[in-house]
Amino acid sequence: MDAFLQQWQSASLTSVGFFWMALWAFVLGYFISSVIQVLITRRQMREVMGDDGAKSVALGAFFGFISSSCSFAALATTRALFNKGAAFTASIAFLLASTNLVIELGFVIAVFLSWQFVVGEYLGGILLIVLAWLFVKLTRPRQLIDNARDEDAEGADDDGYDLRHWGDLTDPELWQQVAQKFVMEWQMVWKDILLGFTVAGLIAAFVPSEFFAWLFQGVGAGSNDVDFWAVLQQAVVGPIAAFFTFIGSMGNIPLAAVLYGEGVAFAGVMAFIFSDLVVLPVLRINAQYYGWKMALYIVAMLFVCLVATSLILHYGFAAFDLLPSGDSVKAITERDHFQLNYGFYLNLAALVLTAVLARFWWQQQQAHAHHEHNHDHGATSIGLATYLMRALVVLALLWLAGGLVLAFI
């Protein structure tokens, strides 16, 4: 019983710790998304990234790189670009770049794995964008794209703020609109974020690494000794394992190190790392944004592309005898997620920004309180999936609260 309580405590602390590590990225990503939705018109976006050409895709990748963030925030920004008129391929390029061509992610990979994985992450991010572009060109999902734009037509209008000169940046109305979008983004995905990080802690604390070793074929052999079919199986199983483990590109790196330490091939580990956009909470969010058909198409596209990318990286590194050795992987130990480093100060800045935006949002709510009070929305039907989500959220909150209580008594 004592062992279970200790694991419960560890799981809760890990979940909260992972969220604390990613908090600033969440806030930054949703802030950028909100500003885009308020300031950028569909006409402007179509002029810059409105076609399927190489220029639009390259610009999407560049904008994704400079606004690098976590999966959830990138989803929100991608949706804002898409519904402002950016081409689907350019939007996907932005999504892949903002979650894979990430400087801080490279540091985390370097700590837990090795330089080969860092290089693989950045080269793989570029390969993913190119392969996704080719996938869309070959499959031509024109009807799906048109329907996806219609699915979110309600939020795609251009009734934003008309920024005419720099002095308008001090206009409270501008920031009230940005704050409204910011709060709406959080309201849409906070349940999935909560469940994702709760599952991360559970996996880290309760699931032994032997389970992952059992899941992959060829584990235990050296990276150069695994045959093609075993490498292919591991590259395919990597995303499946990620689907049931963790959400977010930062938090799955420690689990990826566990896999590699157990002997999973380079391709399988890279596929696992690339899989932050093919897990269930992300699928649910994409379904909310674009509808289920497009969400499933995106998952299929990313799955095919990340498996192909992982195989290309594996055999490309092997051709130059650059595959890393499993002996170089550092042992996974308990980490101090709350240490006083750059992330701590970035989180403080993010909390201040959130507080400021929350104040602007509250001012807008107060201004519209009378209108909202007299507006009858009518009865709303609540389905089984909504009740299930609410139940899971309550269980997750109780689980995390109980573990934190154990940690401080």
Buried (B, 14 or more C-beta within 10 A) or exposed (E): EEEEEEBBBBBBBBBBBBBBBBBBBBBBBBBBBBBBBBBBBBEBBBEBBBBBBEEBBBBBBBBBBEBBBBBBBBBBBBBBBBBBBBBBBBBBBBBBBBBBBBEBBBEBBBEBBBEBBBBBBBBBBBBBBBBBBEBBEEEEBEEBBEBBBEBBEEEBEEEBBEBEEEEEEEEEEBBBBBBBBBBBBBEBBEBBBBBBBBBBBBBBBEBEBEEBBEBBBBBEBEBEEBEEEBBBBBBBBBBBBBBEBBBBBBBBBBBBBBBBBBBBBBBBBBBBBBBBBBBBBBBBBBBBBBBEBBBBBBBEBBBBBBBBBBBBBBBBBBEEEEBBEBEEBEEBEEBEBBEEEEBBEBBEEBEEBBEEBBEBBEBBBEEEEEEEEEEEEEEEEEEEEEEEBEEBBEEBEEBBEBBBEBBEE
